[in-house]
Amino acid sequence: MITTAAVFLDRDGTINIDNHYVHNIDNFFFIERVIHAMAQVQRMGFILIIVTNQSGIARGFFTEQQFLLLTKWMINYLKKYGVYIHAVYYCPHHIEGKVKKFQKFCFCRKPNPGMLFNAEKRFCINMKQSYIVGNSETDMLAGKLANVGTRIFICNNYDKIKKDVLFFSADYIIENLTHLPSIINNKKCHL
């Protein structure tokens, strides 16, 4: 069986500016040079998969349909720049949600690894050769539980880092996604 390596990307705060429960195009802004970095990583042979908690759906801040419309727009926008997203996995659930349909504990909600396991199965992903990039400790813990080989934490304010958790869970701490291609190249040089 042929396996592939993936880069799992959180969405808010990793790909786009985290404007708190982003759910419409007018409030969605890609972080500077992130599209270029995604294109570079893709050219290195990785597939790109987004894994994102979207509790705003359960909380009633926006609908699942609004999220899906924004996601479709985002995917099409990235295609214009040659960036292909293989899949977007999202968890709309939250135990304290106000929308009954989504008010529950879920194995997919990060830090649980459900979204990553689903992607692994669907795309025959070699998790040890893969990366997860996100801006929260839940991203790092999900990656660890799913046996993702390299976990990269995005933080542009080192004072906010819970060092005990991150030093245990993250392999690298970077300011933004633009540093990812260099990390991958450096790791290849040391194999």
Kinemage of the C-alpha trace (Angstrom):
@kinemage 1
@onewidth
@group {chain A} dominant
@subgroup {mainchain}
@vectorlist {calphas} color= white
{ca met a 1} P 0.000 0.000 0.000
{ca ile a 2} L 1.321 3.423 -0.974
{ca thr a 3} L 1.291 5.981 1.826
{ca thr a 4} L 1.615 9.717 1.673
{ca ala a 5} L 2.710 12.410 4.102
{ca ala a 6} L 0.429 15.260 5.092
{ca val a 7} L 0.598 18.656 6.684
{ca phe a 8} L -2.375 19.046 8.997
{ca leu a 9} L -3.245 22.707 9.421
{ca asp a 10} L -5.436 24.355 11.994
{ca arg a 11} L -7.441 27.199 10.447
{ca asp a 12} L -8.015 30.252 12.666
{ca gly a 13} L -4.709 31.764 13.771
{ca thr a 14} L -2.722 29.462 11.492
{ca ile a 15} L -4.025 30.155 7.980
{ca asn a 16} L -6.174 33.206 8.632
{ca ile a 17} L -6.203 35.965 11.233
{ca asp a 18} L -8.221 34.772 14.220
{ca asn a 19} L -11.000 37.343 14.393
{ca his a 20} L -12.930 35.254 16.931
{ca tyr a 21} L -15.484 32.859 15.411
{ca val a 22} L -14.789 33.796 11.802
{ca his a 23} L -17.748 32.728 9.680
{ca asn a 24} L -18.053 35.081 6.715
{ca ile a 25} L -15.847 36.123 3.827
{ca asp a 26} L -15.756 39.796 4.859
{ca asn a 27} L -14.062 38.834 8.127
{ca phe a 28} L -11.672 36.221 6.701
{ca phe a 29} L -8.119 37.458 6.065
{ca phe a 30} L -5.237 35.152 5.135
{ca ile a 31} L -2.119 35.725 7.213
{ca glu a 32} L 0.575 37.420 5.144
{ca arg a 33} L 2.578 35.023 2.912
{ca val a 34} L 0.744 31.953 4.253
{ca ile a 35} L -0.529 31.008 0.778
{ca his a 36} L 3.025 31.067 -0.573
{ca ala a 37} L 4.168 28.808 2.287
{ca met a 38} L 1.304 26.370 1.635
{ca ala a 39} L 2.251 26.219 -2.052
{ca gln a 40} L 5.890 25.500 -1.141
{ca val a 41} L 4.920 22.678 1.210
{ca gln a 42} L 2.645 21.207 -1.421
{ca arg a 43} L 5.496 21.263 -3.975
{ca met a 44} L 7.580 19.293 -1.441
{ca gly a 45} L 5.109 16.447 -1.880
{ca phe a 46} L 2.828 16.889 1.124
{ca ile a 47} L -0.934 16.881 0.924
{ca leu a 48} L -2.669 19.689 2.830
{ca ile a 49} L -5.500 18.891 5.222
{ca ile a 50} L -7.288 21.383 7.440
{ca val a 51} L -8.435 20.182 10.876
{ca thr a 52} L -10.435 22.776 12.772
{ca asn a 53} L -12.635 23.007 15.839
{ca gln a 54} L -15.677 25.138 15.038
{ca ser a 55} L -17.586 25.342 18.311
{ca gly a 56} L -19.205 28.571 17.105
{ca ile a 57} L -21.696 26.301 15.328
{ca ala a 58} L -22.681 24.556 18.573
{ca arg a 59} L -22.717 27.862 20.436
{ca gly a 60} L -25.152 29.345 17.906
{ca phe a 61} L -22.794 32.119 16.730
{ca phe a 62} L -23.117 30.926 13.127
{ca thr a 63} L -24.663 28.028 11.243
{ca glu a 64} L -23.005 24.972 9.760
{ca gln a 65} L -24.152 26.222 6.342
{ca gln a 66} L -22.316 29.536 6.882
{ca phe a 67} L -19.161 27.620 7.795
{ca leu a 68} L -19.462 25.423 4.693
{ca leu a 69} L -19.979 28.425 2.401
{ca leu a 70} L -16.883 30.134 3.812
{ca thr a 71} L -14.916 26.885 3.475
{ca lys a 72} L -15.930 26.514 -0.180
{ca trp a 73} L -14.870 30.111 -0.855
{ca met a 74} L -11.520 29.562 0.934
{ca ile a 75} L -10.760 26.379 -1.040
{ca asn a 76} L -11.586 28.070 -4.366
{ca tyr a 77} L -9.530 31.143 -3.468
{ca leu a 78} L -6.498 28.974 -2.649
{ca lys a 79} L -6.878 27.072 -5.951
{ca lys a 80} L -6.333 30.353 -7.805
{ca tyr a 81} L -2.828 30.333 -6.327
{ca gly a 82} L -2.169 26.677 -7.063
{ca val a 83} L -2.852 25.480 -3.514
{ca tyr a 84} L -5.017 22.379 -3.325
{ca ile a 85} L -6.632 21.437 -0.014
{ca his a 86} L -7.265 17.680 -0.015
{ca ala a 87} L -9.850 17.826 2.770
{ca val a 88} L -11.283 20.007 5.504
{ca tyr a 89} L -12.238 18.198 8.689
{ca tyr a 90} L -14.170 20.200 11.241
{ca cys a 91} L -15.828 19.570 14.567
{ca pro a 92} L -19.028 21.600 15.117
{ca his a 93} L -19.647 20.129 18.574
{ca his a 94} L -19.221 21.468 22.062
{ca ile a 95} L -20.511 20.042 25.329
{ca glu a 96} L -21.696 23.512 26.403
{ca gly a 97} L -23.292 24.341 23.047
{ca lys a 98} L -26.690 25.990 22.800
{ca val a 99} L -27.726 24.235 19.571
{ca lys a 100} L -29.042 20.841 20.707
{ca lys a 101} L -27.940 19.007 17.567
{ca phe a 102} L -24.291 19.887 18.265
{ca gln a 103} L -24.350 19.873 22.072
{ca lys a 104} L -22.223 16.843 22.898
{ca phe a 105} L -18.776 15.469 23.634
{ca cys a 106} L -17.063 14.426 20.427
{ca phe a 107} L -14.005 12.265 19.683
{ca cys a 108} L -13.228 14.599 16.781
{ca arg a 109} L -12.915 17.785 18.823
{ca lys a 110} L -9.242 18.566 19.356
{ca pro a 111} L -7.372 17.673 21.542
{ca asn a 112} L -9.024 14.364 20.621
{ca pro a 113} L -7.460 12.884 17.480
{ca gly a 114} L -10.618 11.830 15.618
{ca met a 115} L -10.244 14.207 12.653
{ca leu a 116} L -6.637 13.156 12.159
{ca phe a 117} L -7.480 9.447 12.350
{ca asn a 118} L -10.270 9.919 9.790
{ca ala a 119} L -7.838 11.628 7.406
{ca glu a 120} L -5.183 8.974 8.011
{ca lys a 121} L -7.592 6.232 7.019
{ca arg a 122} L -9.059 8.052 4.007
{ca phe a 123} L -5.735 9.133 2.466
{ca cys a 124} L -3.407 6.325 3.690
{ca ile a 125} L -1.267 8.886 5.497
{ca asn a 126} L 2.090 8.030 7.015
{ca met a 127} L 1.600 9.868 10.308
{ca lys a 128} L 5.260 9.602 11.357
{ca gln a 129} L 6.333 11.537 8.242
{ca ser a 130} L 3.569 14.108 8.654
{ca tyr a 131} L 3.326 17.476 10.383
{ca ile a 132} L 0.627 19.253 12.352
{ca val a 133} L 0.692 23.034 12.633
{ca gly a 134} L -1.543 25.020 14.947
{ca asn a 135} L -1.722 27.860 17.413
{ca ser a 136} L -3.130 26.072 20.454
{ca glu a 137} L -2.090 23.331 22.798
{ca thr a 138} L -5.144 21.346 21.678
{ca asp a 139} L -3.569 21.115 18.202
{ca met a 140} L -0.328 19.824 19.677
{ca leu a 141} L -2.060 17.268 21.888
{ca ala a 142} L -4.238 16.013 19.023
{ca gly a 143} L -1.098 15.561 16.932
{ca lys a 144} L 0.601 13.701 19.733
{ca leu a 145} L -2.377 11.380 20.279
{ca ala a 146} L -2.520 10.674 16.526
{ca asn a 147} L 1.245 9.945 16.407
{ca val a 148} L 1.963 12.790 13.988
{ca gly a 149} L 5.728 12.856 13.549
{ca thr a 150} L 6.315 16.600 13.925
{ca arg a 151} L 4.202 19.064 15.878
{ca ile a 152} L 4.692 22.778 15.237
{ca phe a 153} L 3.202 25.483 17.429
{ca ile a 154} L 2.535 28.944 16.024
{ca cys a 155} L 2.983 31.720 18.550
{ca asn a 156} L 4.002 35.303 17.965
{ca asn a 157} L 3.864 36.110 21.665
{ca tyr a 158} L 6.207 33.862 23.640
{ca asp a 159} L 4.854 35.229 26.936
{ca lys a 160} L 1.554 33.438 26.258
{ca ile a 161} L 3.121 30.001 25.921
{ca lys a 162} L 2.403 27.431 28.573
{ca lys a 163} L 5.956 26.140 28.416
{ca asp a 164} L 5.368 22.917 30.343
{ca val a 165} L 2.692 21.775 27.891
{ca leu a 166} L 4.450 22.941 24.752
{ca phe a 167} L 7.885 21.636 25.542
{ca phe a 168} L 6.209 18.308 26.151
{ca ser a 169} L 3.955 18.420 23.057
{ca ala a 170} L 5.510 20.676 20.397
{ca asp a 171} L 8.685 19.959 18.470
{ca tyr a 172} L 9.043 23.517 17.145
{ca ile a 173} L 7.692 26.944 18.024
{ca ile a 174} L 7.464 29.403 15.125
{ca glu a 175} L 6.009 32.854 14.585
{ca asn a 176} L 3.915 31.917 11.542
{ca leu a 177} L 3.432 29.312 8.828
{ca thr a 178} L 6.037 30.913 6.546
{ca his a 179} L 8.759 29.159 8.570
{ca leu a 180} L 7.392 25.667 7.865
{ca pro a 181} L 9.169 25.026 4.515
{ca ser a 182} L 12.548 25.771 6.144
{ca ile a 183} L 11.844 23.361 8.992
{ca ile a 184} L 10.923 20.609 6.532
{ca asn a 185} L 14.062 21.252 4.456
{ca asn a 186} L 16.279 21.243 7.547
{ca lys a 187} L 14.792 17.971 8.752
{ca lys a 188} L 15.419 16.353 5.339
{ca cys a 189} L 19.054 17.478 5.470
{ca his a 190} L 19.516 15.741 8.833
{ca leu a 191} L 17.985 12.390 7.864
